Amino acid sequence: MKKYKIYFAGSIRGGREDVDLYLQMIEHLKKYGEVFTEHVGDRNLALLGEDNIDNTYICERDLTWIAQSDVFIAEITTASYGVGFETREAVDLKKQILLLYRQQEGKIFSAIGAGYPTWKGITDWYKLRYYNTIDEAKLHIDQFFSELTTRNNTQ
């Protein structure tokens, strides 16, 4: 099985409420390849991000990792400007994209984010999936990689 280079995005400065979910997703993703951004699932990561690292360095590093990745996967339930910016970068680079949004009462995902793939006609490589439990999220991840592997084997 091919090992992928994976960029995983999740909120850091926008809120760390979902860090335990990020960690579980990252651990699950490791069976598919190298996750460049394991630190996103670090429970000890400060609310303001990585200590003593310059913003410019973080930006350059993360954009380089996105460019080097085969796939871009983001947990997008906690609104984050950074994750939105990273997602747009992945779109511009035509990465294989999976966005995971946990359904919550009284909240709904952005109309722009939900409508964008259909509007742009990029639904073959830009996937948005809703989930309620970590097991459902893992199933979406498994299906994403299964479809990706099938697509790569037929090209």
N, CA, C and O atoms as a GROMACS GRO file, in nm:
protein
  620
    1MET      N    1   0.085  -0.119   0.000
    1MET     CA    2   0.000   0.000   0.000
    1MET      C    3   0.089   0.124   0.000
    1MET      O    4   0.188   0.132   0.073
    2LYS      N    5   0.052   0.220  -0.082
    2LYS     CA    6   0.125   0.346  -0.089
    2LYS      C    7   0.118   0.419   0.044
    2LYS      O    8   0.013   0.422   0.110
    3LYS      N    9   0.229   0.479   0.082
    3LYS     CA   10   0.232   0.564   0.201
    3LYS      C   11   0.225   0.709   0.154
    3LYS      O   12   0.304   0.752   0.070
    4TYR      N   13   0.131   0.782   0.208
    4TYR     CA   14   0.107   0.921   0.167
    4TYR      C   15   0.176   1.019   0.262
    4TYR      O   16   0.202   0.989   0.378
    5LYS      N   17   0.205   1.137   0.208
    5LYS     CA   18   0.250   1.250   0.289
    5LYS      C   19   0.124   1.329   0.322
    5LYS      O   20   0.055   1.379   0.234
    6ILE      N   21   0.095   1.340   0.452
    6ILE     CA   22  -0.034   1.393   0.498
    6ILE      C   23  -0.014   1.522   0.575
    6ILE      O   24   0.066   1.530   0.667
    7TYR      N   25  -0.089   1.623   0.535
    7TYR     CA   26  -0.096   1.747   0.612
    7TYR      C   27  -0.230   1.746   0.685
    7TYR      O   28  -0.335   1.744   0.621
    8PHE      N   29  -0.226   1.747   0.818
    8PHE     CA   30  -0.348   1.750   0.897
    8PHE      C   31  -0.360   1.889   0.960
    8PHE      O   32  -0.266   1.938   1.022
    9ALA      N   33  -0.476   1.951   0.942
    9ALA     CA   34  -0.501   2.083   0.998
    9ALA      C   35  -0.613   2.076   1.101
    9ALA      O   36  -0.712   2.004   1.084
   10GLY      N   37  -0.595   2.151   1.208
   10GLY     CA   38  -0.696   2.165   1.312
   10GLY      C   39  -0.666   2.295   1.386
   10GLY      O   40  -0.554   2.345   1.382
   11SER      N   41  -0.764   2.346   1.451
   11SER     CA   42  -0.750   2.475   1.518
   11SER      C   43  -0.643   2.472   1.627
   11SER      O   44  -0.636   2.378   1.707
   12ILE      N   45  -0.561   2.573   1.628
   12ILE     CA   46  -0.466   2.594   1.738
   12ILE      C   47  -0.502   2.725   1.807
   12ILE      O   48  -0.553   2.722   1.919
   13ARG      N   49  -0.479   2.836   1.744
   13ARG     CA   50  -0.507   2.965   1.807
   13ARG      C   51  -0.656   2.997   1.810
   13ARG      O   52  -0.699   3.083   1.887
   14GLY      N   53  -0.734   2.930   1.728
   14GLY     CA   54  -0.878   2.952   1.727
   14GLY      C   55  -0.952   2.880   1.840
   14GLY      O   56  -1.071   2.902   1.861
   15GLY      N   57  -0.881   2.793   1.911
   15GLY     CA   58  -0.940   2.718   2.021
   15GLY      C   59  -0.893   2.574   2.019
   15GLY      O   60  -0.881   2.514   1.912
   16ARG      N   61  -0.865   2.518   2.135
   16ARG     CA   62  -0.810   2.383   2.145
   16ARG      C   63  -0.909   2.282   2.201
   16ARG      O   64  -0.869   2.177   2.250
   17GLU      N   65  -1.039   2.313   2.193
   17GLU     CA   66  -1.142   2.226   2.249
   17GLU      C   67  -1.140   2.085   2.190
   17GLU      O   68  -1.180   1.989   2.256
   18ASP      N   69  -1.095   2.072   2.067
   18ASP     CA   70  -1.101   1.944   1.997
   18ASP      C   71  -0.966   1.873   1.987
   18ASP      O   72  -0.950   1.782   1.906
   19VAL      N   73  -0.870   1.913   2.070
   19VAL     CA   74  -0.736   1.855   2.060
   19VAL      C   75  -0.738   1.703   2.076
   19VAL      O   76  -0.660   1.634   2.010
   20ASP      N   77  -0.824   1.649   2.162
   20ASP     CA   78  -0.829   1.503   2.177
   20ASP      C   79  -0.878   1.434   2.050
   20ASP      O   80  -0.830   1.327   2.015
   21LEU      N   81  -0.973   1.497   1.980
   21LEU     CA   82  -1.017   1.444   1.850
   21LEU      C   83  -0.904   1.450   1.749
   21LEU      O   84  -0.881   1.355   1.674
   22TYR      N   85  -0.832   1.562   1.747
   22TYR     CA   86  -0.720   1.575   1.654
   22TYR      C   87  -0.619   1.463   1.676
   22TYR      O   88  -0.571   1.401   1.581
   23LEU      N   89  -0.587   1.439   1.802
   23LEU     CA   90  -0.489   1.336   1.835
   23LEU      C   91  -0.536   1.199   1.785
   23LEU      O   92  -0.457   1.124   1.728
   24GLN      N   93  -0.661   1.166   1.807
   24GLN     CA   94  -0.714   1.037   1.761
   24GLN      C   95  -0.712   1.028   1.608
   24GLN      O   96  -0.682   0.922   1.553
   25MET      N   97  -0.745   1.137   1.541
   25MET     CA   98  -0.742   1.136   1.395
   25MET      C   99  -0.599   1.121   1.343
   25MET      O  100  -0.574   1.045   1.249
   26ILE      N  101  -0.506   1.193   1.405
   26ILE     CA  102  -0.366   1.184   1.363
   26ILE      C  103  -0.314   1.042   1.381
   26ILE      O  104  -0.247   0.988   1.293
   27GLU      N  105  -0.344   0.982   1.495
   27GLU     CA  106  -0.301   0.843   1.517
   27GLU      C  107  -0.360   0.750   1.412
   27GLU      O  108  -0.291   0.659   1.365
   28HIS      N  109  -0.484   0.772   1.374
   28HIS     CA  110  -0.548   0.691   1.270
   28HIS      C  111  -0.483   0.716   1.134
   28HIS      O  112  -0.464   0.623   1.056
   29LEU      N  113  -0.450   0.841   1.106
   29LEU     CA  114  -0.391   0.876   0.977
   29LEU      C  115  -0.253   0.814   0.957
   29LEU      O  116  -0.211   0.790   0.844
   30LYS      N  117  -0.183   0.788   1.066
   30LYS     CA  118  -0.047   0.733   1.056
   30LYS      C  119  -0.043   0.599   0.984
   30LYS      O  120   0.061   0.561   0.929
   31LYS      N  121  -0.153   0.527   0.982
   31LYS     CA  122  -0.152   0.399   0.910
   31LYS      C  123  -0.148   0.420   0.758
   31LYS      O  124  -0.120   0.328   0.683
   32TYR      N  125  -0.176   0.544   0.714
   32TYR     CA  126  -0.174   0.576   0.572
   32TYR      C  127  -0.046   0.647   0.528
   32TYR      O  128  -0.023   0.664   0.409
   33GLY      N  129   0.036   0.688   0.624
   33GLY     CA  130   0.160   0.754   0.586
   33GLY      C  131   0.213   0.846   0.693
   33GLY      O  132   0.179   0.834   0.811
   34GLU      N  133   0.296   0.939   0.650
   34GLU     CA  134   0.360   1.034   0.740
   34GLU      C  135   0.271   1.157   0.758
   34GLU      O  136   0.227   1.219   0.661
   35VAL      N  137   0.246   1.192   0.884
   35VAL     CA  138   0.167   1.312   0.914
   35VAL      C  139   0.267   1.422   0.951
   35VAL      O  140   0.334   1.414   1.054
   36PHE      N  141   0.275   1.524   0.867
   36PHE     CA  142   0.371   1.632   0.890
   36PHE      C  143   0.340   1.713   1.016
   36PHE      O  144   0.430   1.771   1.076
   37THR      N  145   0.214   1.716   1.054
   37THR     CA  146   0.167   1.812   1.157
   37THR      C  147   0.117   1.742   1.283
   37THR      O  148   0.009   1.775   1.333
   38GLU      N  149   0.193   1.648   1.334
   38GLU     CA  150   0.152   1.577   1.455
   38GLU      C  151   0.132   1.671   1.573
   38GLU      O  152   0.054   1.643   1.663
   39HIS      N  153   0.203   1.783   1.573
   39HIS     CA  154   0.194   1.877   1.685
   39HIS      C  155   0.052   1.933   1.703
   39HIS      O  156   0.019   1.980   1.812
   40VAL      N  157  -0.031   1.928   1.600
   40VAL     CA  158  -0.168   1.978   1.612
   40VAL      C  159  -0.245   1.897   1.717
   40VAL      O  160  -0.337   1.950   1.780
   41GLY      N  161  -0.210   1.772   1.736
   41GLY     CA  162  -0.275   1.686   1.834
   41GLY      C  163  -0.205   1.682   1.970
   41GLY      O  164  -0.239   1.600   2.054
   42ASP      N  165  -0.108   1.769   1.991
   42ASP     CA  166  -0.033   1.772   2.116
   42ASP      C  167  -0.114   1.845   2.224
   42ASP      O  168  -0.141   1.964   2.210
   43ARG      N  169  -0.151   1.775   2.329
   43ARG     CA  170  -0.229   1.835   2.438
   43ARG      C  171  -0.152   1.945   2.512
   43ARG      O  172  -0.212   2.030   2.576
   44ASN      N  173  -0.020   1.942   2.502
   44ASN     CA  174   0.063   2.041   2.571
   44ASN      C  175   0.089   2.166   2.488
   44ASN      O  176   0.152   2.260   2.537
   45LEU      N  177   0.042   2.167   2.365
   45LEU     CA  178   0.062   2.284   2.280
   45LEU      C  179  -0.018   2.400   2.337
   45LEU      O  180  -0.137   2.387   2.365
   46ALA      N  181   0.047   2.512   2.353
   46ALA     CA  182  -0.016   2.630   2.413
   46ALA      C  183  -0.129   2.683   2.325
   46ALA      O  184  -0.129   2.662   2.203
   47LEU      N  185  -0.224   2.750   2.387
   47LEU     CA  186  -0.336   2.809   2.313
   47LEU      C  187  -0.286   2.902   2.203
   47LEU      O  188  -0.347   2.911   2.097
   48LEU      N  189  -0.176   2.969   2.228
   48LEU     CA  190  -0.123   3.060   2.127
   48LEU      C  191  -0.028   2.991   2.030
   48LEU      O  192   0.038   3.057   1.949
   49GLY      N  193  -0.019   2.861   2.038
   49GLY     CA  194   0.060   2.786   1.942
   49GLY      C  195   0.196   2.747   1.996
   49GLY      O  196   0.216   2.734   2.117
   50GLU      N  197   0.286   2.727   1.905
   50GLU     CA  198   0.420   2.682   1.940
   50GLU      C  199   0.498   2.796   2.004
   50GLU      O  200   0.511   2.904   1.946
   51ASP      N  201   0.550   2.771   2.123
   51ASP     CA  202   0.625   2.872   2.197
   51ASP      C  203   0.757   2.904   2.128
   51ASP      O  204   0.822   2.817   2.071
   52ASN      N  205   0.794   3.032   2.134
   52ASN     CA  206   0.926   3.078   2.088
   52ASN      C  207   0.955   3.048   1.942
   52ASN      O  208   1.071   3.032   1.903
   53ILE      N  209   0.850   3.040   1.862
   53ILE     CA  210   0.870   3.022   1.717
   53ILE      C  211   0.803   3.140   1.647
   53ILE      O  212   0.687   3.172   1.673
   54ASP      N  213   0.876   3.202   1.562
   54ASP     CA  214   0.833   3.320   1.489
   54ASP      C  215   0.716   3.288   1.395
   54ASP      O  216   0.714   3.182   1.332
   55ASN      N  217   0.619   3.377   1.386
   55ASN     CA  218   0.502   3.358   1.299
   55ASN      C  219   0.543   3.334   1.153
   55ASN      O  220   0.485   3.249   1.085
   56THR      N  221   0.643   3.408   1.106
   56THR     CA  222   0.687   3.391   0.968
   56THR      C  223   0.743   3.252   0.945
   56THR      O  224   0.717   3.190   0.842
   57TYR      N  225   0.820   3.202   1.041
   57TYR     CA  226   0.874   3.067   1.030
   57TYR      C  227   0.762   2.965   1.022
   57TYR      O  228   0.764   2.875   0.937
   58ILE      N  229   0.662   2.978   1.111
   58ILE     CA  230   0.549   2.884   1.112
   58ILE      C  231   0.476   2.888   0.978
   58ILE      O  232   0.443   2.784   0.921
   59CYS      N  233   0.451   3.008   0.928
   59CYS     CA  234   0.382   3.024   0.800
   59CYS      C  235   0.460   2.957   0.687
   59CYS      O  236   0.403   2.878   0.611
   60GLU      N  237   0.588   2.986   0.676
   60GLU     CA  238   0.670   2.929   0.569
   60GLU      C  239   0.678   2.777   0.581
   60GLU      O  240   0.668   2.706   0.482
   61ARG      N  241   0.698   2.728   0.704
   61ARG     CA  242   0.707   2.584   0.726
   61ARG      C  243   0.578   2.514   0.686
   61ARG      O  244   0.580   2.415   0.613
   62ASP      N  245   0.464   2.568   0.734
   62ASP     CA  246   0.337   2.502   0.707
   62ASP      C  247   0.300   2.507   0.559
   62ASP      O  248   0.248   2.409   0.505
   63LEU      N  249   0.326   2.619   0.493
   63LEU     CA  250   0.296   2.626   0.350
   63LEU      C  251   0.386   2.533   0.270
   63LEU      O  252   0.345   2.477   0.169
   64THR      N  253   0.510   2.516   0.316
   64THR     CA  254   0.600   2.420   0.252
   64THR      C  255   0.547   2.278   0.271
   64THR      O  256   0.547   2.198   0.177
   65TRP      N  257   0.503   2.247   0.393
   65TRP     CA  258   0.448   2.114   0.418
   65TRP      C  259   0.324   2.087   0.333
   65TRP      O  260   0.308   1.977   0.281
   66ILE      N  261   0.238   2.187   0.318
   66ILE     CA  262   0.120   2.168   0.233
   66ILE      C  263   0.164   2.138   0.090
   66ILE      O  264   0.111   2.047   0.026
   67ALA      N  265   0.260   2.213   0.040
   67ALA     CA  266   0.310   2.192  -0.097
   67ALA      C  267   0.371   2.053  -0.113
   67ALA      O  268   0.357   1.991  -0.219
   68GLN      N  269   0.437   2.002  -0.010
   68GLN     CA  270   0.501   1.871  -0.016
   68GLN      C  271   0.405   1.755   0.007
   68GLN      O  272   0.438   1.640  -0.021
   69SER      N  273   0.287   1.784   0.058
   69SER     CA  274   0.193   1.677   0.094
   69SER      C  275   0.123   1.620  -0.029
   69SER      O  276   0.111   1.684  -0.133
   70ASP      N  277   0.077   1.495  -0.012
   70ASP     CA  278  -0.008   1.434  -0.114
   70ASP      C  279  -0.154   1.465  -0.086
   70ASP      O  280  -0.234   1.484  -0.179
   71VAL      N  281  -0.189   1.471   0.043
   71VAL     CA  282  -0.327   1.494   0.084
   71VAL      C  283  -0.332   1.599   0.194
   71VAL      O  284  -0.237   1.618   0.270
   72PHE      N  285  -0.446   1.665   0.200
   72PHE     CA  286  -0.472   1.767   0.301
   72PHE      C  287  -0.601   1.726   0.372
   72PHE      O  288  -0.706   1.714   0.309
   73ILE      N  289  -0.591   1.704   0.501
   73ILE     CA  290  -0.708   1.665   0.580
   73ILE      C  291  -0.722   1.764   0.694
   73ILE      O  292  -0.624   1.793   0.763
   74ALA      N  293  -0.842   1.814   0.714
   74ALA     CA  294  -0.864   1.912   0.821
   74ALA      C  295  -0.990   1.879   0.898
   74ALA      O  296  -1.093   1.843   0.841
   75GLU      N  297  -0.980   1.893   1.030
   75GLU     CA  298  -1.098   1.888   1.118
   75GLU      C  299  -1.136   2.035   1.134
   75GLU      O  300  -1.060   2.114   1.190
   76ILE      N  301  -1.255   2.071   1.087
   76ILE     CA  302  -1.291   2.212   1.072
   76ILE      C  303  -1.406   2.257   1.162
   76ILE      O  304  -1.466   2.362   1.139
   77THR      N  305  -1.437   2.179   1.264
   77THR     CA  306  -1.550   2.214   1.350
   77THR      C  307  -1.524   2.344   1.425
   77THR      O  308  -1.612   2.430   1.429
   78THR      N  309  -1.406   2.360   1.483
   78THR     CA  310  -1.371   2.484   1.552
   78THR      C  311  -1.324   2.583   1.447
   78THR      O  312  -1.223   2.561   1.380
   79ALA      N  313  -1.396   2.694   1.434
   79ALA     CA  314  -1.362   2.794   1.334
   79ALA      C  315  -1.220   2.845   1.357
   79ALA      O  316  -1.182   2.880   1.469
   80SER      N  317  -1.142   2.849   1.249
   80SER     CA  318  -1.003   2.892   1.257
   80SER      C  319  -0.964   2.959   1.127
   80SER      O  320  -0.970   2.898   1.020
   81TYR      N  321  -0.923   3.084   1.137
   81TYR     CA  322  -0.876   3.156   1.018
   81TYR      C  323  -0.758   3.082   0.955
   81TYR      O  324  -0.750   3.070   0.833
   82GLY      N  325  -0.667   3.034   1.039
   82GLY     CA  326  -0.549   2.963   0.988
   82GLY      C  327  -0.585   2.839   0.909
   82GLY      O  328  -0.530   2.816   0.802
   83VAL      N  329  -0.679   2.759   0.962
   83VAL     CA  330  -0.720   2.637   0.890
   83VAL      C  331  -0.788   2.674   0.759
   83VAL      O  332  -0.770   2.606   0.658
   84GLY      N  333  -0.866   2.780   0.760
   84GLY     CA  334  -0.929   2.827   0.636
   84GLY      C  335  -0.825   2.868   0.533
   84GLY      O  336  -0.836   2.837   0.415
   85PHE      N  337  -0.723   2.939   0.580
   85PHE     CA  338  -0.615   2.983   0.492
   85PHE      C  339  -0.540   2.863   0.435
   85PHE      O  340  -0.510   2.858   0.316
   86GLU      N  341  -0.510   2.766   0.522
   86GLU     CA  342  -0.441   2.644   0.479
   86GLU      C  343  -0.524   2.567   0.377
   86GLU      O  344  -0.471   2.514   0.279
   87THR      N  345  -0.655   2.560   0.401
   87THR     CA  346  -0.743   2.489   0.308
   87THR      C  347  -0.740   2.555   0.171
   87THR      O  348  -0.733   2.486   0.069
   88ARG      N  349  -0.746   2.686   0.170
   88ARG     CA  350  -0.742   2.758   0.041
   88ARG      C  351  -0.610   2.731  -0.031
   88ARG      O  352  -0.607   2.714  -0.153
   89GLU      N  353  -0.500   2.726   0.044
   89GLU     CA  354  -0.370   2.694  -0.016
   89GLU      C  355  -0.375   2.555  -0.078
   89GLU      O  356  -0.326   2.534  -0.190
   90ALA      N  357  -0.432   2.459  -0.007
   90ALA     CA  358  -0.443   2.322  -0.058
   90ALA      C  359  -0.530   2.317  -0.184
   90ALA      O  360  -0.501   2.243  -0.277
   91VAL      N  361  -0.637   2.397  -0.186
   91VAL     CA  362  -0.722   2.405  -0.305
   91VAL      C  363  -0.642   2.459  -0.422
   91VAL      O  364  -0.645   2.403  -0.532
   92ASP      N  365  -0.569   2.568  -0.400
   92ASP     CA  366  -0.490   2.629  -0.507
   92ASP      C  367  -0.387   2.531  -0.563
   92ASP      O  368  -0.356   2.535  -0.682
   93LEU      N  369  -0.334   2.444  -0.477
   93LEU     CA  370  -0.234   2.346  -0.519
   93LEU      C  371  -0.297   2.216  -0.570
   93LEU      O  372  -0.226   2.122  -0.606
   94LYS      N  373  -0.430   2.212  -0.570
   94LYS     CA  374  -0.505   2.094  -0.617
   94LYS      C  375  -0.467   1.966  -0.543
   94LYS      O  376  -0.451   1.860  -0.603
   95LYS      N  377  -0.452   1.978  -0.411
   95LYS     CA  378  -0.426   1.862  -0.327
   95LYS      C  379  -0.554   1.781  -0.312
   95LYS      O  380  -0.663   1.833  -0.330
   96GLN      N  381  -0.539   1.654  -0.280
   96GLN     CA  382  -0.655   1.572  -0.244
   96GLN      C  383  -0.698   1.620  -0.106
   96GLN      O  384  -0.619   1.617  -0.012
   97ILE      N  385  -0.823   1.663  -0.092
   97ILE     CA  386  -0.868   1.730   0.030
   97ILE      C  387  -0.986   1.656   0.094
   97ILE      O  388  -1.081   1.617   0.026
   98LEU      N  389  -0.976   1.638   0.225
   98LEU     CA  390  -1.087   1.587   0.306
   98LEU      C  391  -1.107   1.682   0.423
   98LEU      O  392  -1.017   1.702   0.504
   99LEU      N  393  -1.227   1.739   0.431
   99LEU     CA  394  -1.263   1.825   0.542
   99LEU      C  395  -1.366   1.752   0.627
   99LEU      O  396  -1.464   1.698   0.574
  100LEU      N  397  -1.344   1.749   0.758
  100LEU     CA  398  -1.432   1.678   0.851
  100LEU      C  399  -1.497   1.778   0.945
  100LEU      O  400  -1.428   1.854   1.014
  101TYR      N  401  -1.630   1.777   0.947
  101TYR     CA  402  -1.705   1.871   1.031
  101TYR      C  403  -1.798   1.793   1.123
  101TYR      O  404  -1.885   1.719   1.077
  102ARG      N  405  -1.779   1.810   1.253
  102ARG     CA  406  -1.863   1.742   1.353
  102ARG      C  407  -1.993   1.821   1.370
  102ARG      O  408  -1.991   1.940   1.402
  103GLN      N  409  -2.104   1.754   1.348
  103GLN     CA  410  -2.234   1.819   1.358
  103GLN      C  411  -2.263   1.855   1.504
  103GLN      O  412  -2.238   1.777   1.595
  104GLN      N  413  -2.318   1.976   1.523
  104GLN     CA  414  -2.350   2.026   1.656
  104GLN      C  415  -2.484   2.098   1.652
  104GLN      O  416  -2.514   2.171   1.557
  105GLU      N  417  -2.560   2.078   1.754
  105GLU     CA  418  -2.690   2.145   1.760
  105GLU      C  419  -2.670   2.296   1.766
  105GLU      O  420  -2.588   2.347   1.842
  106GLY      N  421  -2.746   2.366   1.684
  106GLY     CA  422  -2.740   2.511   1.682
  106GLY      C  423  -2.627   2.568   1.597
  106GLY      O  424  -2.612   2.690   1.589
  107LYS      N  425  -2.548   2.482   1.533
  107LYS     CA  426  -2.439   2.529   1.447
  107LYS      C  427  -2.447   2.457   1.313
  107LYS      O  428  -2.495   2.344   1.304
  108ILE      N  429  -2.399   2.524   1.211
  108ILE     CA  430  -2.396   2.466   1.078
  108ILE      C  431  -2.270   2.516   1.008
  108ILE      O  432  -2.225   2.628   1.033
  109PHE      N  433  -2.215   2.434   0.923
  109PHE     CA  434  -2.092   2.470   0.853
  109PHE      C  435  -2.119   2.582   0.752
  109PHE      O  436  -2.230   2.595   0.701
  110SER      N  437  -2.019   2.660   0.725
  110SER     CA  438  -2.023   2.773   0.633
  110SER      C  439  -2.082   2.736   0.496
  110SER      O  440  -2.047   2.634   0.438
  111ALA      N  441  -2.171   2.821   0.446
  111ALA     CA  442  -2.229   2.800   0.313
  111ALA      C  443  -2.122   2.808   0.205
  111ALA      O  444  -2.126   2.732   0.108
  112ILE      N  445  -2.026   2.897   0.221
  112ILE     CA  446  -1.916   2.908   0.124
  112ILE      C  447  -1.838   2.777   0.121
  112ILE      O  448  -1.812   2.722   0.014
  113GLY      N  449  -1.799   2.728   0.238
  113GLY     CA  450  -1.722   2.604   0.244
  113GLY      C  451  -1.798   2.485   0.190
  113GLY      O  452  -1.741   2.400   0.123
  114ALA      N  453  -1.927   2.479   0.220
  114ALA     CA  454  -2.008   2.366   0.175
  114ALA      C  455  -2.041   2.375   0.026
  114ALA      O  456  -2.045   2.273  -0.042
  115GLY      N  457  -2.063   2.493  -0.024
  115GLY     CA  458  -2.101   2.510  -0.163
  115GLY      C  459  -1.986   2.521  -0.261
  115GLY      O  460  -2.004   2.498  -0.380
  116TYR      N  461  -1.869   2.555  -0.211
  116TYR     CA  462  -1.754   2.581  -0.296
  116TYR      C  463  -1.718   2.467  -0.391
  116TYR      O  464  -1.699   2.492  -0.510
  117PRO      N  465  -1.708   2.341  -0.343
  117PRO     CA  466  -1.665   2.235  -0.435
  117PRO      C  467  -1.760   2.214  -0.552
  117PRO      O  468  -1.715   2.188  -0.664
  118THR      N  469  -1.889   2.226  -0.528
  118THR     CA  470  -1.986   2.209  -0.637
  118THR      C  471  -1.977   2.329  -0.732
  118THR      O  472  -1.978   2.312  -0.854
  119TRP      N  473  -1.970   2.448  -0.675
  119TRP     CA  474  -1.963   2.570  -0.755
  119TRP      C  475  -1.840   2.571  -0.843
  119TRP      O  476  -1.846   2.616  -0.958
  120LYS      N  477  -1.727   2.522  -0.790
  120LYS     CA  478  -1.602   2.520  -0.866
  120LYS      C  479  -1.583   2.393  -0.948
  120LYS      O  480  -1.489   2.383  -1.027
  121GLY      N  481  -1.674   2.294  -0.930
  121GLY     CA  482  -1.663   2.170  -1.005
  121GLY      C  483  -1.541   2.086  -0.966
  121GLY      O  484  -1.478   2.025  -1.051
  122ILE      N  485  -1.509   2.085  -0.836
  122ILE     CA  486  -1.390   2.013  -0.790
  122ILE      C  487  -1.426   1.900  -0.693
  122ILE      O  488  -1.345   1.863  -0.608
  123THR      N  489  -1.544   1.848  -0.706
  123THR     CA  490  -1.591   1.747  -0.611
  123THR      C  491  -1.516   1.615  -0.622
  123THR      O  492  -1.531   1.529  -0.534
  124ASP      N  493  -1.437   1.596  -0.726
  124ASP     CA  494  -1.362   1.470  -0.736
  124ASP      C  495  -1.242   1.469  -0.641
  124ASP      O  496  -1.199   1.360  -0.602
  125TRP      N  497  -1.187   1.582  -0.603
  125TRP     CA  498  -1.072   1.582  -0.513
  125TRP      C  499  -1.090   1.670  -0.389
  125TRP      O  500  -0.996   1.685  -0.310
  126TYR      N  501  -1.205   1.727  -0.369
  126TYR     CA  502  -1.237   1.809  -0.253
  126TYR      C  503  -1.360   1.749  -0.187
  126TYR      O  504  -1.470   1.757  -0.241
  127LYS      N  505  -1.340   1.688  -0.071
  127LYS     CA  506  -1.450   1.618  -0.004
  127LYS      C  507  -1.480   1.684   0.130
  127LYS      O  508  -1.389   1.712   0.208
  128LEU      N  509  -1.606   1.708   0.156
  128LEU     CA  510  -1.653   1.757   0.286
  128LEU      C  511  -1.742   1.648   0.343
  128LEU      O  512  -1.839   1.605   0.280
  129ARG      N  513  -1.709   1.603   0.464
  129ARG     CA  514  -1.786   1.498   0.528
  129ARG      C  515  -1.826   1.540   0.669
  129ARG      O  516  -1.746   1.595   0.744
  130TYR      N  517  -1.951   1.512   0.702
  130TYR     CA  518  -2.004   1.542   0.835
  130TYR      C  519  -1.999   1.416   0.920
  130TYR      O  520  -2.017   1.305   0.870
  131TYR      N  521  -1.973   1.434   1.048
  131TYR     CA  522  -1.968   1.318   1.138
  131TYR      C  523  -2.020   1.357   1.276
  131TYR      O  524  -2.031   1.475   1.309
  132ASN      N  525  -2.053   1.255   1.355
  132ASN     CA  526  -2.098   1.276   1.493
  132ASN      C  527  -2.003   1.216   1.595
  132ASN      O  528  -1.990   1.268   1.706
  133THR      N  529  -1.936   1.108   1.559
  133THR     CA  530  -1.846   1.039   1.652
  133THR      C  531  -1.709   1.022   1.588
  133THR      O  532  -1.695   1.032   1.466
  134ILE      N  533  -1.609   0.997   1.670
  134ILE     CA  534  -1.475   0.974   1.617
  134ILE      C  535  -1.473   0.851   1.527
  134ILE      O  536  -1.399   0.849   1.428
  135ASP      N  537  -1.552   0.751   1.558
  135ASP     CA  538  -1.558   0.632   1.472
  135ASP      C  539  -1.610   0.667   1.333
  135ASP      O  540  -1.561   0.614   1.233
  136GLU      N  541  -1.710   0.755   1.326
  136GLU     CA  542  -1.760   0.799   1.196
  136GLU      C  543  -1.652   0.876   1.120
  136GLU      O  544  -1.636   0.859   0.999
  137ALA      N  545  -1.579   0.962   1.191
  137ALA     CA  546  -1.471   1.038   1.128
  137ALA      C  547  -1.366   0.943   1.071
  137ALA      O  548  -1.318   0.962   0.959
  138LYS      N  549  -1.330   0.841   1.148
  138LYS     CA  550  -1.232   0.743   1.101
  138LYS      C  551  -1.283   0.668   0.977
  138LYS      O  552  -1.205   0.638   0.886
  139LEU      N  553  -1.410   0.638   0.973
  139LEU     CA  554  -1.468   0.572   0.854
  139LEU      C  555  -1.457   0.663   0.732
  139LEU      O  556  -1.428   0.616   0.622
  140HIS      N  557  -1.481   0.792   0.750
  140HIS     CA  558  -1.466   0.887   0.639
  140HIS      C  559  -1.322   0.891   0.592
  140HIS      O  560  -1.296   0.896   0.471
  141ILE      N  561  -1.228   0.889   0.687
  141ILE     CA  562  -1.086   0.888   0.651
  141ILE      C  563  -1.054   0.761   0.572
  141ILE      O  564  -0.988   0.767   0.468
  142ASP      N  565  -1.099   0.647   0.621
  142ASP     CA  566  -1.073   0.520   0.552
  142ASP      C  567  -1.131   0.521   0.411
  142ASP      O  568  -1.065   0.479   0.316
  143GLN      N  569  -1.253   0.570   0.397
  143GLN     CA  570  -1.317   0.576   0.265
  143GLN      C  571  -1.240   0.670   0.172
  143GLN      O  572  -1.222   0.640   0.054
  144PHE      N  573  -1.195   0.783   0.225
  144PHE     CA  574  -1.117   0.880   0.147
  144PHE      C  575  -0.992   0.814   0.089
  144PHE      O  576  -0.965   0.827  -0.030
  145PHE      N  577  -0.917   0.742   0.174
  145PHE     CA  578  -0.795   0.678   0.126
  145PHE      C  579  -0.825   0.560   0.035
  145PHE      O  580  -0.749   0.534  -0.058
  146SER      N  581  -0.934   0.489   0.058
  146SER     CA  582  -0.973   0.380  -0.030
  146SER      C  583  -1.004   0.435  -0.170
  146SER      O  584  -0.958   0.379  -0.269
  147GLU      N  585  -1.080   0.542  -0.177
  147GLU     CA  586  -1.112   0.604  -0.305
  147GLU      C  587  -0.988   0.659  -0.373
  147GLU      O  588  -0.972   0.647  -0.494
  148LEU      N  589  -0.899   0.718  -0.294
  148LEU     CA  590  -0.775   0.773  -0.349
  148LEU      C  591  -0.688   0.663  -0.407
  148LEU      O  592  -0.632   0.678  -0.516
  149THR      N  593  -0.676   0.553  -0.336
  149THR     CA  594  -0.596   0.440  -0.382
  149THR      C  595  -0.656   0.382  -0.509
  149THR      O  596  -0.583   0.351  -0.603
  150THR      N  597  -0.787   0.366  -0.512
  150THR     CA  598  -0.855   0.313  -0.631
  150THR      C  599  -0.831   0.406  -0.750
  150THR      O  600  -0.800   0.360  -0.860
  151ARG      N  601  -0.847   0.536  -0.728
  151ARG     CA  602  -0.827   0.634  -0.835
  151ARG      C  603  -0.684   0.630  -0.887
  151ARG      O  604  -0.661   0.635  -1.007
  152ASN      N  605  -0.586   0.620  -0.795
  152ASN     CA  606  -0.445   0.615  -0.836
  152ASN      C  607  -0.412   0.488  -0.911
  152ASN      O  608  -0.327   0.489  -1.000
  153ASN      N  609  -0.479   0.377  -0.877
  153ASN     CA  610  -0.452   0.250  -0.944
  153ASN      C  611  -0.514   0.242  -1.083
  153ASN      O  612  -0.472   0.159  -1.164
  154THR      N  613  -0.612   0.327  -1.111
  154THR     CA  614  -0.676   0.324  -1.243
  154THR      C  615  -0.621   0.429  -1.338
  154THR      O  616  -0.661   0.437  -1.454
  155GLN      N  617  -0.529   0.509  -1.288
  155GLN     CA  618  -0.472   0.615  -1.376
  155GLN      C  619  -0.349   0.564  -1.446
  155GLN      O  620  -0.287   0.638  -1.523
   0.00000   0.00000   0.00000
